Amino acid sequence: MTLTDILALSPLLILAACALVLLLVAAFWPEKQRLPTALMLTGLLASLYCACLGYVSTNPLLTPWLVFDSLNSYFAILFIAIGIATTLTSGPFFKRFEASQEEYYFFLLSALFGLLLISSANDFLTLFLGLETLSIALYVLCGYMKKWNLSSEAAFKYFLLGSISTAFLLFGIALVYGATGTTRFDLLSKITAQLAGQEKLLFLSGIAFVSFGLLFKAAIVPFHIWAPDVYAGAPNPVTAFMAVGTKAGAFAALIRLFLLTFKGVDPLWHQVIAFLVYPTLIFANFVAMRQVELRRFFAYSGISHAGFLLIPLAAGGHDAGPSMLFYLVVYTLATLGSFAILSFVDDTSEGVQLKDLKGLFHTSPMLASIFTLCLLTLGGIPPTIGFFAKFYLLKVAFSAGYYGLVIVGLLTTILSAFYYLRIAAVMFAEPSHVEKQVTRSIPASLSGVIAFSSLIILSFYPEPMLHLFTSIFK
Amino acid sequence: MTLFQFFLFPFIASALLFFSLHLKKRVLKAIAFLFSLVPLAVQVTSGTAFLGMEYDVPWLATLSIHFHLVVDNLSLVFLYIVNAIVPISILASQSQRIYRANFFYGFILLLQGLCLGFFTSRDLVCFTFFFEAMLLPLYFLINSWGGPERQKASFTFILYMIAGSVLMVAAVLSLYVSGNTFDIDTLATVAEKLPYAPLLCAIFLLAFLVKTPIFPFHAWLPDAYCQAPLSGTILLSAVLSKAGIYGILRVTYALYPTLMVQMGGLIFAFAVAGMLYGAFAAWGQTDFKKLIAYSSLSHVNFVLAGLFVFNPMAESGAILQAVNHSITITGLFLVAAWLEDRLDTTQFGRSYGLASYMPNLAWLSLFFVLSAVALPGLNNFVSEVMLLYGVFIENPYFAAILGTTVVLSILYMLRFMHQIYFETPSPFQANWQDITRKEKLIALPLVALIIWLGIYPGPLLHQIAPATRLETSK
């Protein structure tokens, strides 16, 4: 192990070390209120810095398991940024509810560790390890508020359904191994092209099960049943983390597997993915229109965004990767911004109802403005950058000849414009007589303001980021 | 001042206004008014140098989208409309009744900036981007500051608009995939030979015609016009409807010259139907604001009818009529709003003979009404004669049908004048005060423009003539 190897691993190592230190802090200084958050943020920032340095290890002990490329750096930075935003958003939550912070942050860090493993996996086993670390931490986080009925139900549902999907994933990995004799991605990418006959059939069945496991995590219709209940039951910051983290994690794995490793694996796979886009977009958008509880609403809107992200995966081609990465960044920023604002008004275990936001524009115009911009971005309504994010995806689909996907994608944006604007309209309406208490919190405001300003800057000048993403896939 | 600075100025101004939360409403209005005058001042002072200005940089180079702005004769005419009407709409706002006035004026300036972009952009994606982006400030203006039914009105408005133009993205992508560029001028040479040309032409036409709006797609119009705050009504009727007309001239005329002629008959029929429908609906109204809204529908459809007979004279007339309609409809909505202030209702038949109490308002209303019914010597006369003459050359019977609109408009407009201002006066009420000096000053530029364009339209026709020749020669 040289210094370069350690530096290359350092984002992961720092997260693990920080998680353990937090447990010690809980044991020795349980009364210090601000210490856990400070430690957490320091650890995350250090990890972010190391991820930005982007060291590459060539150690033969590491490379069979982990891959150090620019795609991995991108995802590491995205995941750690999600972690930072979630930590900031948790501020008002702990102000309002009685709960210990150290364990919460420990599980959050474990989940992040899992995410980083997923994006850097060079082997099915590392990928599985990452997914399980992420999922187990999330099962606990969902039920973190033990006395909330909804929370316990959500955690239990998530655990049961999640385990089934994990079983499918494992079964798929076993089939792939049976067909090819390896679980390493770099070897698989060479072998799969030569497969024929029964082995090919075995391999494709394996891929189908693996896809099932990953699409479950990404909450694609018809594997989405868990998402609304789990999102609605989990505490607000945990929902924020799941909405962006789990989704980005699942797509990181899908990109790694199907855009890089099994490039052009089989036309049938692309057809099936394209076929899944239709129910996902149509179902999620129609159901989202009727939601009045915002965490549940974001579950459905998240499903519809996952549907959008599937479009380039189905279409393939050299622009598919960059367009997905760009869409993920925009979706992440807008969703985290929205949840930062929701955390200000979230004061019951039942979640934020649409009517709680009534007149928010009158009482706190800045919060309402940030939220509105995030919603418009999610809706892909110009002049926000959401328009170009969607435009890029659709361009990829159109170039590959998937006209049906383009049409459905465009038509469902009418529905999404309706439900995102509906929330904005509620905020702009006259305030109700019962004043909703707004918890002031500097960290959450910081998270909201960062999301807001990044979205504004991106709207004007997205080119450097697009250029960077294109270079990742060169 | 480069074209880019000219374009950017309103955006900076609106951003400044968005963040000035604590200024007095009167101050905000004054600042907004001065900001909105700047583009007009630049346009007037730079004179001939303004024509032909160009700005072209790659914006999203990865997606081969250029930020390409050009001012040609056609753009120039529409830029004059925008830059003249926006300051008037700001002056006309009743600042004391507007809460959070900084957002209100910020949205108006944002709309101005987006319009400047829309009327000059030559890249099809930028064009689409601005076309759709213009809806958002208008949506917020109606939704937050409109009348009692504003929520429903603004929703109908934006959903109609988005539904109408959403497929335009697919059309743009299709042009890109087969033509390999987003540049309108380059596409103009090849668009008709590319696949699906009739379908794409229909998609573009639908988007533009819903915005104008043409007859069967006008359902959003009465509510949106009547529920919007006065500034919003002026912007909707004077600026937004012109965006549709400009779109037809800029995109469909340039890209599909022969297809347009083939489809022209059908659209001409719809436009004539809309013209008559608007006129009869206006005649049947018992609400003078709705009457003016329907008269606007009728006049806009008259302009569209002129565009779809494909005669250069009719086309010049239609463009001039578009300018005149903007000026006159602004005047009409102004006097209607002032009347509403004094009567506290928009219904006919509550009070009569107001001319004896408010002579100045009565004369001003009469002046705008006479302009709308095309009295010789006022602006609409010139354009209507040109348009009818052009139609007459092509088909005398069509000209006869179109001519009925002149008669109908006299019928419904004079009915409005008669019922409100003349007949036996009702007993005097305290708030029936004549218009103030401030209100006279707001109306003065409109009166001057109406007389100037009525007596000496030469300079404007001089601008329009090359625009038409350019568009029809292609």
Interface residues (C-beta under 8 A of the other chain):
Chain A: P322 F361 H362 P365 S369 L376 I381 P382 P383 F387 F388 F391 Y392 L394 K395 F398 S399 Y403 V406 I407 L410 L411 T413 I414 A417 F418 L421 R422 A424 A425 F428 A429 P462 E463 L466 H467 F469 T470
Chain B: F18 L21 P58 W59 L60 A61 T62 L63 Y99 R100 F103 L114 V125 F129 F130 E132 A133 L136 Y139 F140 N143 S144 Q151 S154 F155 I158 L159 I162 A163 V166 L167 V169 A170 L173 S174 Y176 V177
